[in-house]
Amino acid sequence: MRKDYLAFFVSLFLSRLADQILLFIVPLIVFQTTQSVAWAGLAFFVESLPRYLAFPVCGAVCDKFSPVRILHISQVYRALACGVAVALYGVFDGIYWLVMLSALCGVLTTQGIMAREVLMPHIFKHYTYTKTLSYSQIADQSGLVLGPLVAALMLEVWAWHWVVLGVAGLFVLADLAMRVWQRTSAVTLETFEQHQDIWLHPLRIAFRHIRNLVELKRIITLAVGVNLIIGVTLATSAAMVTGQFAAGKDAYALLQAAGAVVTIAILFYLARAALPLKVLGGLSYSMIAVGALITAISPGVWAYTVGFLLITGFDKMFNVYLRSTRQRVIPVQDFGKTVGVITLLNNLAQPLAGLAIAVLAAPLGTQTVILLLTGITALIGVAVASGWHATVKAELDVG
């Protein structure tokens, strides 16, 4: 692999590693402190909602300003936020500083994600876009493999606020790797004249594309179904493994790592295979729904593990389908702003799933809520598949 490509992927890996450590420790520390699944779900809602609401503005900003500069700002400011949160904890105490830090870093993570999303179609000229996505997600998933393990090991030795300071150091290293990429890369990004307004005007353009492009409506609807499952899994997996199944936080860390390993194996396959997009979408969506059903009815940690691995493993396959489809149909000058709105619409389901757990877990039970959301996801998949089949049939009849 070329040196500039490697530096870019190393930066992505370090940034994801740091972000994953934060995502790992927030629900775990909240649950261990409160012993409440509902509070863990509420913490997930608070930390995840801002990062998704920020997508449209961050996308518009990436179309208007240099995405490389925005990426640097994202990483440096996350490191600073970690240091400030630890200082405030030292003065005022309380775990709410951890939740607030995660929410703020979530917004800055969104900024970095959108910058990379705008950059990637233009800087990997020697790879197909599907191959680029597969390798980028291998770097991303490698961070997911090590994130829970590193977090669990650090929590064995240090209190959570020292772990957060370690996360700040990782964000700094990620930014240094990006600077290495910048010095060794000869890529010149094409710029487009943009409207001065970064609020309403980009939204109008994005929603016009969504309204007019059938493929975008289809992938948005499917992504809502997938993210209901991803959201409820993120919100409940710590409580299910360490609480309901009493397996301990080390088992939880190993489960997270195993999910990432399965995902990396699938992504390596995708980097070398040439599956049609519809096969990627249909297979991944079906397997995620099956995995969710297994987690909803599992009597113990081993059955839950099977469902969890299906969900996490095929989530990134669905992500390749999603990102490949939108890169193919969205005009390049409107890519950032449109992807920002699409990502917001896709991912609002995740904090809503956390909110559903917060409201319904106590009266109904956690697995019952997972089962209800699985049913909604299955109905969405059937509806989209039926609509696609009807569209194809109509086109064949006309032909």
C-alpha positions in Angstrom: 0.0 0.0 0.0 1.2 3.5 -0.8 2.7 5.6 2.0 0.0 8.3 1.7 -2.8 5.8 1.7 -1.4 4.1 4.8 -1.1 7.4 6.7 -4.7 8.2 5.9 -5.9 4.8 7.1 -3.7 5.0 10.3 -5.3 8.3 11.2 -8.7 6.8 10.6 -7.8 3.8 12.8 -6.5 6.0 15.7 -9.5 8.3 15.6 -11.9 5.4 15.7 -9.9 3.7 18.5 -10.3 6.8 20.6 -13.9 7.3 19.8 -14.7 3.7 20.5 -13.1 3.8 23.9 -15.4 6.7 24.8 -18.5 4.8 23.4 -17.5 1.7 25.4 -17.0 3.4 28.7 -20.0 5.7 28.8 -22.9 3.1 29.0 -20.7 0.8 31.1 -19.8 3.4 33.7 -23.4 4.7 33.8 -24.8 1.2 34.3 -22.2 0.3 36.9 -22.9 3.5 38.8 -26.7 3.4 38.6 -27.4 -0.3 38.1 -30.2 0.8 35.8 -30.7 -0.2 32.2 -33.1 2.7 31.8 -30.3 5.2 32.8 -27.8 3.5 30.5 -30.4 3.9 27.6 -30.9 7.5 28.5 -27.2 8.2 28.6 -26.9 6.6 25.1 -29.7 8.9 23.9 -28.0 12.0 25.3 -24.6 11.2 23.9 -25.8 10.0 20.4 -28.5 12.5 19.5 -26.2 15.6 19.1 -23.8 13.7 16.8 -26.6 12.8 14.4 -28.3 16.3 14.5 -24.9 17.8 13.5 -24.6 15.9 10.2 -26.5 18.3 7.9 -24.5 21.4 9.0 -21.2 19.4 9.0 -21.9 18.2 5.5 -22.6 21.7 4.2 -19.4 23.0 5.9 -17.4 20.3 4.1 -18.7 21.4 0.7 -17.9 25.0 1.5 -14.5 24.8 3.3 -11.5 22.5 3.0 -12.4 19.1 4.3 -8.7 18.5 5.2 -8.7 21.5 7.5 -12.1 20.5 9.0 -10.6 17.0 9.8 -7.7 18.6 11.6 -10.1 20.8 13.7 -12.2 17.7 14.5 -9.3 15.8 16.0 -7.5 18.6 17.8 -10.7 19.9 19.4 -11.7 16.4 20.6 -8.3 16.1 22.4 -8.9 19.5 24.0 -12.5 18.5 25.0 -11.2 15.4 26.8 -8.7 17.5 28.8 -11.4 20.1 29.7 -13.9 17.4 30.8 -11.3 15.8 33.1 -10.5 19.2 34.6 -14.2 19.9 35.3 -14.5 16.4 36.8 -11.6 17.2 39.1 -13.4 20.4 40.3 -17.1 19.4 40.4 -17.1 15.5 40.4 -19.9 13.4 38.9 -20.2 11.1 35.9 -22.4 13.6 33.9 -19.1 15.1 32.7 -18.4 11.9 31.0 -21.8 11.9 29.2 -21.4 15.6 28.2 -17.9 14.9 26.9 -19.2 12.0 24.8 -22.0 14.2 23.4 -19.5 17.0 22.4 -17.0 14.5 21.0 -19.8 13.0 19.1 -20.5 16.3 17.2 -16.8 16.7 16.5 -16.6 13.0 15.3 -19.5 13.8 12.9 -17.4 16.7 11.6 -14.5 14.3 11.0 -16.7 11.6 9.4 -18.2 14.1 6.9 -14.7 15.4 6.0 -13.4 11.9 5.3 -16.6 11.1 3.4 -16.0 14.0 1.1 -12.3 13.3 0.7 -12.4 9.5 0.0 -13.9 9.5 -3.5 -11.0 11.8 -4.7 -7.8 10.6 -3.0 -7.8 6.8 -3.8 -7.4 6.9 -7.6 -5.8 3.4 -7.7 -8.8 1.7 -6.0 -12.5 1.3 -6.9 -14.8 3.1 -4.5 -16.1 -0.2 -3.1 -12.5 -1.3 -2.4 -11.8 2.0 -0.8 -14.8 1.7 1.4 -13.8 -1.8 2.4 -10.2 -0.9 3.3 -11.4 2.3 5.2 -13.8 0.2 7.2 -11.1 -2.4 7.9 -9.2 0.5 9.5 -12.3 1.6 11.2 -13.2 -1.9 12.5 -9.6 -2.5 13.7 -10.2 0.4 16.1 -13.4 -1.4 17.1 -11.4 -4.6 17.8 -8.9 -2.9 20.0 -11.2 -0.2 21.5 -13.1 -2.4 24.0 -10.0 -4.4 24.9 -7.9 -1.3 25.5 -10.8 0.3 27.4 -11.3 -2.7 29.6 -7.6 -3.0 30.4 -7.3 0.7 31.2 -10.3 0.6 33.5 -8.7 -2.3 35.4 -5.8 0.0 36.2 -7.1 3.5 36.1 -10.3 5.4 37.0 -12.3 6.5 33.9 -11.0 10.1 33.9 -7.4 8.8 33.4 -8.7 6.7 30.5 -10.2 9.9 29.0 -6.8 11.6 29.1 -5.4 8.6 27.2 -8.1 9.1 24.6 -7.0 12.7 24.2 -3.5 11.4 23.3 -4.9 9.1 20.7 -6.7 12.0 19.0 -3.4 13.9 18.9 -1.7 11.0 17.2 -4.5 10.7 14.7 -4.0 14.3 13.7 -0.2 13.8 13.4 -0.9 10.9 11.0 -3.2 13.1 8.9 -0.4 15.7 8.7 1.9 12.9 7.4 -0.7 12.1 4.7 -1.0 15.7 3.8 2.8 16.1 3.3 3.1 12.9 1.2 -0.1 13.1 -0.9 -0.2 15.0 -4.2 -4.0 15.1 -4.4 -5.6 18.4 -5.4 -9.3 18.6 -4.5 -11.7 20.2 -6.9 -13.6 23.1 -5.4 -17.1 24.3 -6.2 -18.7 27.7 -5.6 -21.2 27.4 -2.8 -24.0 29.6 -1.5 -23.2 31.8 1.5 -26.0 30.3 3.6 -24.8 27.0 5.2 -28.2 26.4 6.9 -31.4 26.5 4.8 -30.0 26.6 1.3 -28.0 23.3 1.7 -31.1 21.7 3.2 -33.2 22.6 0.3 -30.7 21.2 -2.2 -30.3 18.0 -0.2 -34.1 17.4 0.2 -34.6 18.1 -3.5 -32.1 15.3 -4.4 -33.8 13.0 -1.8 -37.2 13.7 -3.3 -36.1 13.2 -6.9 -33.8 10.2 -6.6 -35.6 6.9 -5.9 -32.4 5.1 -4.9 -31.9 7.7 -2.0 -35.4 7.2 -0.7 -34.9 3.4 -0.7 -31.5 3.4 1.2 -32.8 6.0 3.7 -35.8 3.8 4.6 -33.7 0.6 4.9 -31.0 2.4 7.0 -33.7 3.5 9.5 -34.6 -0.2 9.9 -30.9 -1.2 10.4 -30.2 1.7 12.8 -33.2 0.7 15.0 -31.3 -2.6 15.6 -27.9 -1.0 15.9 -29.2 1.6 18.4 -31.0 -0.9 20.6 -27.9 -3.1 20.5 -25.5 -0.3 21.5 -27.9 0.9 24.2 -28.4 -2.6 25.8 -25.5 -4.8 25.1 -23.5 -3.7 28.2 -26.5 -4.2 30.4 -27.4 -7.5 28.8 -24.0 -9.1 29.1 -22.8 -7.7 32.4 -26.2 -7.5 34.1 -28.9 -9.9 32.8 -26.3 -12.6 31.9 -23.8 -11.7 34.7 -20.8 -12.3 32.4 -18.7 -9.4 33.5 -17.1 -6.5 31.7 -14.2 -8.5 30.3 -16.7 -10.8 28.6 -18.4 -7.7 27.2 -15.1 -6.4 25.9 -14.4 -9.7 24.2 -17.9 -9.7 22.7 -17.2 -6.3 21.2 -13.9 -7.4 19.9 -15.3 -10.6 18.4 -17.9 -8.6 16.5 -15.2 -6.4 15.0 -13.1 -9.4 14.0 -16.1 -10.9 12.2 -16.7 -7.6 10.5 -13.1 -7.3 9.3 -13.3 -10.8 7.8 -16.4 -9.8 5.9 -14.8 -6.5 4.7 -11.7 -8.3 3.5 -14.0 -10.6 1.5 -15.8 -7.5 0.0 -12.5 -5.9 -0.9 -11.7 -8.9 -3.2 -15.2 -9.8 -4.3 -17.5 -8.1 -6.8 -21.0 -8.6 -5.5 -23.9 -6.6 -7.0 -25.2 -3.8 -4.8 -28.6 -5.3 -4.5 -27.1 -8.6 -3.2 -25.0 -6.6 -0.6 -28.1 -4.7 0.6 -30.5 -7.7 0.7 -28.1 -10.1 2.3 -26.9 -7.7 5.0 -30.3 -6.4 5.9 -31.7 -9.9 6.3 -28.8 -11.1 8.5 -29.1 -8.0 10.7 -32.8 -8.7 11.3 -32.1 -12.4 12.0 -29.4 -11.4 14.5 -31.7 -9.0 16.2 -34.3 -11.8 16.6 -31.8 -14.1 18.2 -30.7 -11.4 20.7 -34.4 -10.8 21.6 -35.1 -14.4 22.4 -31.7 -15.6 23.6 -31.8 -17.4 27.0 -28.0 -17.0 27.7 -24.9 -15.2 26.7 -23.8 -17.7 24.1 -27.0 -17.4 22.0 -26.9 -13.6 22.5 -23.3 -13.7 21.1 -24.5 -15.3 17.9 -27.1 -12.7 17.4 -24.7 -9.9 18.3 -22.1 -11.1 15.8 -24.6 -11.3 13.0 -25.7 -7.7 13.7 -22.2 -6.2 14.0 -20.7 -8.3 11.2 -23.3 -7.5 8.6 -23.8 -3.9 9.6 -20.6 -2.8 7.7 -21.6 -4.8 4.7 -24.9 -2.8 4.7 -22.8 0.3 5.1 -20.8 -0.5 2.0 -24.0 -0.9 0.0 -25.4 2.4 1.5 -22.3 4.5 0.8 -21.7 3.0 -2.7 -25.2 3.7 -3.7 -25.3 7.3 -2.6 -21.8 8.0 -4.1 -23.1 6.7 -7.4 -26.2 8.9 -7.6 -25.4 12.2 -5.7 -23.9 15.1 -7.7 -20.3 15.7 -6.6 -20.8 19.4 -5.9 -23.7 18.6 -3.5 -22.2 15.4 -2.0 -21.4 16.7 1.5 -24.6 18.5 2.2 -26.8 15.7 0.8 -24.9 12.9 2.7 -25.2 15.0 5.8 -29.0 15.2 5.6 -29.2 11.5 4.6 -27.0 10.4 7.5 -29.1 12.5 9.9 -32.3 10.8 8.7 -30.7 7.4 8.8 -29.3 7.6 12.2 -32.1 9.4 14.2 -33.3 5.8 14.7 -30.4 5.1 16.9 -31.0 7.6 19.7 -34.8 6.9 19.4 -34.0 3.2 20.1 -32.1 4.3 23.2 -35.1 6.4 24.2 -37.4 3.4 23.7 -35.2 1.4 26.0 -35.2 4.2 28.6 -39.0 4.4 28.5 -40.1 0.7 28.0 -37.4 -1.5 29.4 -38.7 -1.3 33.0 -42.4 -2.1 32.3 -41.9 -4.5 29.4 -38.4 -6.0 29.8 -35.3 -5.3 27.7 -35.6 -8.3 25.4 -39.3 -7.5 24.7 -38.3 -4.0 23.5 -35.6 -5.6 21.2 -38.3 -7.9 19.8 -40.7 -5.0 19.1 -38.0 -3.1 17.3 -37.0 -6.2 15.3 -40.6 -6.5 14.1 -40.5 -2.9 12.9 -37.2 -3.5 11.1 -38.7 -6.6 9.4 -41.8 -4.7 8.3 -39.6 -1.9 6.8 -37.6 -4.5 4.8 -40.7 -6.2 3.5 -42.2 -2.9 2.5 -39.1 -1.7 0.6 -38.6 -5.1 -1.1 -42.3 -5.0 -2.2 -41.9 -1.5 -3.6 -38.8 -2.4 -5.4 -40.4 -5.5 -6.9 -43.4 -3.5 -8.0 -41.1 -0.9 -9.7 -39.2 -3.5 -11.6 -42.4 -5.2 -12.7 -43.8 -1.9 -13.9 -40.6 -1.2 -15.9 -40.7 -4.7 -17.5 -44.4 -4.2 -18.4 -43.6 -0.9 -20.1 -40.6 -2.4 -21.9 
